[in-house]
Amino acid sequence: MRLKVNIVILNFNGRDLLEKYLPSIVTAAGVSRHECAVTVLDNASTDSSVEYVQNHFPQAHVIVSPLNRVLCSYNEAVIGLRDDIVILLNNDIRPDPDFVDPLVDELAGKEDAFFAATHQDRALPRWHWGVLSADDPAHGNGFFKSPGYAFTAGIAAFDRKKFVELGGYDELYLPGRYEDVDLCYRAWKRGWKGYYVPASRKYHEGGVSFDKRFGWSKTQAMVYRNSLLFMIKNIQDPWYLAGFLMFLPLRLSLALLQGKWFIWRGFFDSFERLGLAFRRRREVAGKAILSDRDVLRVFKSV
């Protein structure tokens, strides 16, 4: 069955990255046996990114977002598409030529599939200091060679209709970090699954735009802030919540002793978003089919 696929590349002031990596994405789209389009989603760039794509890759569609809403810009763009599957990429990724079809085949072959993750992007759930996060465990090469479930994925192919039904990425976490964990976890609680597809290979430069814009300390503060917001929004199990509340003062005390001020900054920054997090909590609770324990039980044998 030939499906409609769209590779959507998020870009912000990344003309240099588009020059390096867009040619390989266009090649991968052309190699696919599916009807595979390429779209550059530009997040209000002030460089010449849009002009570069239009002049050098006329076969690629360009969507210009009026505001830089980081990953949340995908939401409106994906709603406006009519494809079966969307592959969401950063602008610093070079896929192998046969990158597309293994992802599409995985999604097409499983009715419960929400996303298909690429090579070396297989995350598992991890509890740390009472907070649930996504972790790439050091299980050696065998772990990354074997297909199986993936807890979350930032670079992946998604069932477009399911993505739209979930509402996409949540603006609660802007400008970013943890929104991909949130999206995939909500899908798992709806009974939809994530699969790891090691046959879909790519090179990812990693963290270029975000680190350039915010720096390490501010980025880590956002990670901690958003981890707290994620727990408040998504976790319903009373024992998991009790552990979260028990470890919170311990983590803050240790951060004070170690001089990790970014943790305190993230803690205080979370206050202004608590109201929105609790509203979101009521929304997602009414849509979940599986409990927190049901979801995490899937990964206990991995």
N, C-alpha and C positions, 0 to 999 in steps of 0.2 A: 504494500500500500504506500502510495506516494503522498507525503504530508506536506503541509505548508509550514515552513520554519523561518524564523527571523532571528539573526544574530544582531543584538542591540548593544552597541559599544558606548559606554558612558564616558564623556569627555569634558574636562574643564581646563582651559588654557594648556592643552597638551598637544599642540601641533607637532612638537619634536617627537612625542611618543607615537602619534598617528603616522608620521613618516616612517618610523621604525617598524611598526607592528600591523598597521592596517593592510598592507599588501598581502601578508600571510593569511589574514582573516578572509579577505576577498577570494584568495585561492582556495581556502577550505570550503567556502560556500559554493564555489564553482565545481568542486570535486564531488560534493554530496549528490546522491541519487534522488534526493528530495528537492522540492521547490524551495530553495534556500535563498532568502534575501539578506542584505546587509543594511543596517541602519545605524547612523551615528547620532546619538542623543547628546546634543551639546548643552551644557549647563551654564548658559549665559557667559561664554568665554569672551575675553577682551583681546585675545590674540587673533591670529588669522586662521584658526582651526577650521572654521566653516568654509572659508574661501579655498583653503587647501583641498578639502574633501571634494567640493564642487568642481574644482578645476582638474583634479588628478584622478578622481574616482566617480565619474558621473553615474555609474551603475549603482552607487550607494545612495540610499535615501538619507536625508538630513532632517532631524527634528530639533528645533531650537527652543529650549525651555526659557521662559521669560525670567525665571529666578533660578539660582543654584540651590536646589533642594536635595543635593547629593543623591543618595540612592532612591529617595522618595520621588525623584523626577521620573523614575521608571513607571510609577503607578499610572499616571495619566497617559504616558506613551503606550503602555501595554494595553490599556483599555481601548485605545484608538486603533489598535492593530486587529487583523482578522485571521491571524495565523493560528495553527494548532499548538505550536511549541515556540517558546522564546528562549534563546540562549543569551543570558545576560553576562556581559564581559566588561572588565575595566579596559582602559586604553593602553595598558602596559603588558598585554598578553600576546604571545606568538603561538598560535595553535599549530599542531602538525596538520598536514594536508587532509588526513582522514579523521580529523577531530570530531566532525559533526555527527555522522551516522551512528556510531555506537551509543551516543546519548539519546538520539531519536528512537532507536530501536528499543532501548530500555524503557522509555516512557510509553511507547506504543504497545509494548508487550505486556504491560501490567496496568490493569484498570485502577489500582489503588495508588499508583505512583504520582507523587507531586513534583519531585525534582530528581535529577540525575547528576551526580557530582563527578568532576573530572579527576584525572590521575593526580595522586598525592594531595587531594582535597577531601579526604575522608575523615570526618570528625566524629568523636564519640562524646557522650555526656560525661561531665566530671563535676563532682561536688567538692568545693574548696572553700573553707571558712563559711560554710552554710549557704553558699551561692552556687547555683547551677550555671555551668559554662560549657562551651564546646572546646574540645581538646583533641589534638592530633597525637595520640600516644606513641611512644617509642617502641613499637613492636617489631622493628626491623623491616627489611624489604618485603618479607612475606605478607605483612599486614597491608601494604600498599599495592601488592600484586593481586590480591584476592578480591573478587567482587563481594558485595554484601550490603548491609544497611549502612546508611550515613545519617548521623544525627542532624547535622546542618551542612550548608555549603554556601559560600559567598559567590563562587564562580560555578554556574550550573545551568542546565536546561530545565525549564519549568513548563508544566502543563498550563497554558495561558488561561484557560477558563477557571481553573482552580486558583491561580494567582489572583485573578480579578475577584473571585468570590471571597477570598480572604482579605481583600482590601489592600494587598501589597504591603510595602514597608510602612511602618508606623512613624509618623512625625514626632512622636513622643521622644525619640532618641536623637533627633537632629542636634548637631550636624552629622553625627554618625557614631558607630560602634554599637554592636549588639542587635541592630535591627535585622540582620540576617538570622541570628539565633532565634529571635522572636518570631519571625515569619515562619521558619521551618518548624518550630515547636508548636505553634498554633495549628499547623497542618497535621503534625503527628497526632495532636489531641482531637482532630477531626476524623481520624482514621486513615489519613493519607500518609504515604511513606516516602522516605528518601533512599535512593540507591546509589552505590558507589560503582563507577564504571572506569576501571583502570585502563581500558583500551583507548579512552579518549585522552590524549596527551597534549600538553602545552608547556610553554615556558612562561613564567610569571615573574616580572621584575619586582613587583610587590611594594606597596606602601608609598609610592612616589608622590602622588598628588597630595594625599592626606598629611604625610609627615612634613612636606614642604610648606603646607599652609598653616599647620598648628604647632608643630614641634612635639618632642617626646613627652614632656611633662604635662602639657595641656591634653594631649591625646590620652595619656594614662588616667587623668582625672575624669575624662569623658567615659572611659571604659568602666571605671568604678561607679560613677554616677548611674550609668545605664544598666549596670548589673543589678543595682538596687531597684531601679524602676522595673526591670524585667521580672524580678522576684515578686514585687508587689502586684504587678499586672497579671502574671500568668500562673503562679503557684497557688493551688487550692488545698493541697494536702496539709492537714493541721500539724503533722509531725515535721514535715519539711519546713513549714513556716516557723515552728518553734525553734528549730535549729538555726534558721536564718536570724531570728531575733536574738538568740543566745550568743551567737558568734559576732554579731555586729559590734557591741561595745569592746569585745576582746580584740577584734581587728583594728578598731580605732585606737585603742590604747597602745597596741604594738606599733602601729604606724607613727604614733607620737614619739615613742622611744627610739624608733629607727630614723626619724626625720623624714618619713615619706609623706610630705605635705600634700602631694597630689591626691592621696586617699581622703584626707580631710576636705580638700577642695571639692572633690567629687561628691562627698557626703553632703556638704552644705548646698552645693549646686542642685542636688536632687529635690530640695525642699520646694522650690518654685514649680515643680512639675508633679508633685504628689497628687494634687486634685485630679489632673488629667489621667494619671496612672490608675487611680481608683475608679474613675469612670470607665476606662478601658477594661478594668478587671471585671466589672459587671457585664460588659458587652461580651467578652470572650467566654465567661463562665456559662452563659446561656447557649453557646454554640458548640461547646466541647462534647465529644462522645466518649472519649477515653479519659481516665484519671491520670494524674502525674505518675503514679506507680505503674499503671498499665503501660505507659510509654517507656519508662525507664527499664521496665522488666524485659523489654525486647532486646536490650543491649547487654544484659548481664552475662550472656554466654559468648559474647564477641571477644 
